[in-house]
Amino acid sequence: MEEARFTLRIHPIIMNKMKHIAKNNGRSVNKEIEQILKWVVDDYERKCGRIVLNVDEMPAAGSKPIKPVPDRPMDMLFKIEK
């Protein structure tokens, strides 16, 4: 599956901070942002119900499924120990 491309304009300070977070989590900035977006979608669906996509919005057959994320995504994002 070819992944969708999206240009993101972001403040340089935020970008530099994202670089630190991504490095700490062993990811590229792109993958870190993708992970955060997965958490946002998962959180939204928990609160508001599953988003059902129509056939035109679905990727081609054979694409990887998106796994649910843990209940405490921000703790995982920042590796906060409780």
C-alpha positions in Angstrom: 0.0 0.0 0.0 1.3 3.4 -0.9 1.0 5.7 2.0 -0.7 9.1 1.6 1.5 12.2 1.5 0.7 15.3 3.4 2.7 18.5 3.7 2.8 19.8 7.3 3.8 23.3 8.2 5.0 23.4 11.8 6.7 26.0 14.0 10.5 25.3 14.2 10.5 25.1 18.0 7.8 22.4 17.9 9.7 20.6 15.2 12.9 20.6 17.2 11.0 19.3 20.2 9.4 16.6 18.1 12.9 15.6 17.0 13.9 15.1 20.6 10.7 13.1 21.4 11.1 10.9 18.3 14.8 10.2 19.1 13.9 9.3 22.7 11.2 6.9 21.4 13.5 5.4 18.7 11.4 6.7 15.8 11.7 9.1 12.9 9.7 12.4 13.3 7.3 11.2 10.6 6.6 7.9 12.5 6.3 9.8 15.8 3.7 12.1 14.3 1.9 9.1 12.7 1.8 7.4 16.1 0.4 10.5 17.8 -2.3 10.7 15.0 -3.2 7.1 15.6 -3.7 7.8 19.3 -5.9 10.8 18.5 -8.1 8.7 16.1 -8.3 5.9 18.7 -9.2 8.3 21.5 -11.9 9.9 19.3 -13.4 6.6 18.3 -13.5 5.5 22.0 -15.4 8.6 22.9 -17.6 9.1 19.8 -17.8 5.7 18.2 -16.0 4.0 15.3 -15.5 6.0 12.2 -16.8 3.9 9.2 -15.1 4.7 5.9 -16.9 4.1 2.6 -15.4 2.0 -0.1 -13.7 5.0 -1.8 -11.9 5.9 1.4 -10.5 2.4 2.1 -7.0 1.5 1.0 -6.4 -1.3 -1.5 -6.6 -4.9 -0.4 -3.5 -6.3 1.3 -2.7 -3.2 3.4 -1.6 -3.5 7.0 -4.4 -3.2 9.6 -4.1 -0.4 12.2 -3.7 -1.9 15.7 -5.5 -0.3 18.7 -3.3 1.8 21.0 -2.8 1.5 24.7 -5.2 3.3 27.1 -2.5 5.8 28.2 -0.9 7.1 25.0 0.6 10.2 26.4 2.4 8.2 29.1 3.8 6.0 26.3 4.7 9.0 24.2 6.8 10.6 26.9 7.8 7.3 28.5 6.4 8.4 31.8 6.8 5.8 34.6 4.1 5.5 37.2 
